[in-house]
Amino acid sequence: MHRVVQISDTHLSPNKPHFACNWEPLTAWLAAERPALVIHTGDVTVDGADIDEDMSHCRGLLDAIGVPVLSIPGNHDVGEAYHPHQPVNDQRLARWRRYLGEDFWVRDLEDWRLIGLNSMLFGSDEAEERRQLAWLEGQIAEAGGRRLGWFLHRPLFVEAPDEGDKGYWSVPPRPRAQLLDLVVRHDVAFVASGHLHRAHDFTVGGTRYIWGPSSGFVVGPELQPGMAGSTTLGAVTYDFDGRDFAATIHEIAALKTLWIDDVIHEVYPPRAA
């Protein structure tokens, strides 16, 4: 059996240590779980998209976990499509790759092929978006009968696969349709994501969609009115045994409940137009 742990949305920085108090209890919990692999589903940093020091700091923290770590970027790590101040682009992707490795990757665990995707490219119309999609199709074609599980930062959808554009919260409709076609045609077993700072586990069309909770902070209802899931701080374990898997969301009691609403203007001050 192989145990993998998903952590997400740590939002760490040496200069904005608002959520740093939750890193030590998270790593203590990880040590007790003894995973073979840790997967970080993005927003590793507070603002590493433009700050090398954030990236370097987080690289050191991840290395100190003591087990292999694979990460995929969030919006605060590489920017996002068509953002007026911080668009995802070659420069920001290069910064991520320099410190944290590839922004999309594959890892085989016997009967499973785990695929990490850079969801910040979806809808960007960048050359790297096209390269990633071609790469993904190739990795699926070459999976050799292994079952597939995907990890990404933004969820493919929030309420329903055919929903309209949810803006900041999920993948835009056009690239989402392409990805969901792959999910259905290739019987992807699960799609794991972060970003929402909420814990949720549900099934659509035979595929499990797992929202991994943040270990950094939670978000109040004024910023996420009516959103599904729970304001849990924690992580997700995945146990792979042959072609079977078990995924469990864990609330980690030692994590301090911090609300971004209380400090958002300090951590992410509004930019001038």
N, C-alpha and C positions, 0 to 999 in steps of 0.2 A: 504494500500500500504506500502511496505517496501523499504526503500532506503539503498543501500549498496554502499560504495565508495571504489574503488581499488586505492591504491597508490603503488608506486614501486621504487626500485633502488634509495633509499635516500642516501646511502653510507655515513653514519655518524660515527664520531669517536671523542673522546675528544682530541686525539693527532694529528689528521690530519683533521683540521676543514675547509678544502678547500670548502666544499659544505654546511656548516652549515648555511650559510646566507639564504638558501632557506627553512629551516625548519619552521621558524616562519610564513612566508607568506602562507605556505602550511597549517599549523594548523589553521590559521585565516580563510582561505577558507573553511576548513572542518567544522569549527564552524558555518559558515553561511549556509552550506548545511544541517546540522543537520541529519547526517545519523544514522540509527539504529546500523550499524556495519561498521567497516573499515577493509578491507582485504589488507595486505601488501604482494605483490608478489615477495619479495626477494631482496637480496643485501641490507638488512636493514643497515648493517655495512660496514665500509671500509675494515676491515680484521678480523672480529669476529671469523672466523674459527679457529684462533690460539691465539686470544687476548681476555681474559675475560673482560678486561676493556671496550673494544668496545661493547661487549654484554650487560654489566651492564649499560653502558651509554644509549644505545638504549632502554633497558627495561624501564628506567626512562622516556625517551621522549615519548614512546608509552603510558605509563600509564597516562601521563599528558594530553593526548588528551581528556579524559573525556568520551569516549564512548568505548564499547567493541572493541578490536582489535584482529584479528586472522592473524598470519603471516605464511608464508612458506619460506623455506630457498633458497638463491641463492648461487652461487659458492663462493662468498666472505664470506658467512656465515658458510658453512660446507665443503668447498672443492668440487672437482668434480671427476668423475670416472677416475681412472688411471692417475691422474695428477702427474707429477714427483716430485713436491715439496709439494703439498697440496691435497692428495687424500681424498675423502669422506671416513670416517671410523667411527667406534663406538665411538672413543674419541671425534671427532669433532661433531658428532650427539648428544652426551651426553652434550656437552657444549651448543649447541643450545637449547636443551630441558630444561636444567637447568635454562636458562634465559628467553627464548622466548616461551616455551611451545612445544606442539607436532609439529612434522615436517610434518605430514599429519593428516587431520581431516575432520569431516563432520559437517555441520550446516543446520538444517531444518528451512525453512521459509514457513509454511503452505503448499502451492502447489509445493514448490521447495525444492530440496536437493542440497546444495552447497558443493562441495568436493574440499578440498585443498590437493595438491599432492607435494611430494618432488621430483622434476624432477632431482635433482642432483644424485639420486640413479639409474636412468635409465641407463642401460649399465654398471653398476659398478660390477655386479656379486656378490655383497655383500648379506648376508643373509637378510638384511633389505629390499633389493629390492624385493626379493621373498615375504617377509611378507607384504609389501605394496601392491603388485599386488593382493595377495589373499584377503587382506582387502578391496581393491577397488572393486573387484568382489562381495564380500559380501555386501558392502554398496549399490551397484547397485541393487542386488537381493532383498534387503530389503527396497528399496525406497518407496514401497507402492503406486506406480503410480505417485509419484511426478516427475516433470520435473527435469532434471539434468543440472547443470552448473559446470564446472571445473575451478579451479585456479591453476596455476603453474608458476614457474619462467621461465625456458626455453620454448620457443614455441615448439610444436611438429614438425613443419617444417617451413621453411622460404619462399620457392618458390612454392613447390608442395608436396602433400602427398607422392608421390613416388620418391622424390629426393634422391640423394645419401647422403653420410655422409658430413654434413656441419661443422663438427668439433665443435669448440667452440660455434657456434651460435644456434644450435638446438639439439633436442633429436636424438640419433643415430638411424639408420634405423631399427635394429632388435627390440628393445623395442618399437619404434614408431609404427611398424606394429601391435603389440599386442594392443597398446592403441587405434589406429585408428579403429581396429576391434570392440573394445568396444564402441567407439564413434558412429559408424555406426549401430551396432546391437541394441543399447539402445537409439538411437535418442537423443544424447547429444545436448542440445540447443545451448550452447556456450562453447568455451574454451578460457579462458583469461590468458594472460601471461605477463611477463615483459622482463628483460634481454637485449633487443635490444636497449633500450633508443630511441625508435621510436614509433610513434603513427600510428596505422593502424587498419582497421576494414573491413573484407571481409568475404564472405561466400563460403564454399565448401561443396557440397553434403547436403545442408540444415542446416549445422552447422556454426554458426558465430565464427570466430577467431578474437579475439580482443587483439591487442598489447597495453598494458597500457604504457603510457609514463613515463619516469623518472621524478621525481621532483628535482633531484640533478644536473644532467648535461646532455649534449648532446654529440654526437660522430661525428667527422668529416668524410667526404667522403673517405679520405685516408684509414681509418680503416674499413669502411663499403662501399666499392665501389658498386654502383648500387643497393643498398638494397631498397626495397619498404618502404612505410611509410614516415612520416615527422618528422623532428627534433623539435618536440613539447615538451615543459615542461608542465606537468599538471597531471591530474588524470582522472578516469573514474567513472561515476555514473551508477548504475544499479537500476532501479525501477521495483519492482515485484508487479504485480496486478493480483491476481488470477493466472491463468496459463500463462499470458502474461508477457513480460518483455520489457523494453526499456533500451538500453545501449548507453551512450553518452560520447565521449571523450571531455574533456575540456582543453583548453589551459588556464593556470593561468597566467594572465598578470603580477602579482606581483613577479613571480619567475624570478630571474636573470639568463640570458643565460650564462652558464659556459660551456666551452669546455674541455673535458678530455684531448684532444690532447695537450693543453697548459701546463698541470701539471702531465701528466701520469708518468713521471720518478720520480716525488716526491711522488705521491700517491702510485704507484705500481712500485717501482724500479726493474729493471731486476735482477734476481737471478743468482748467479754463477752456472755454469753447475756442 
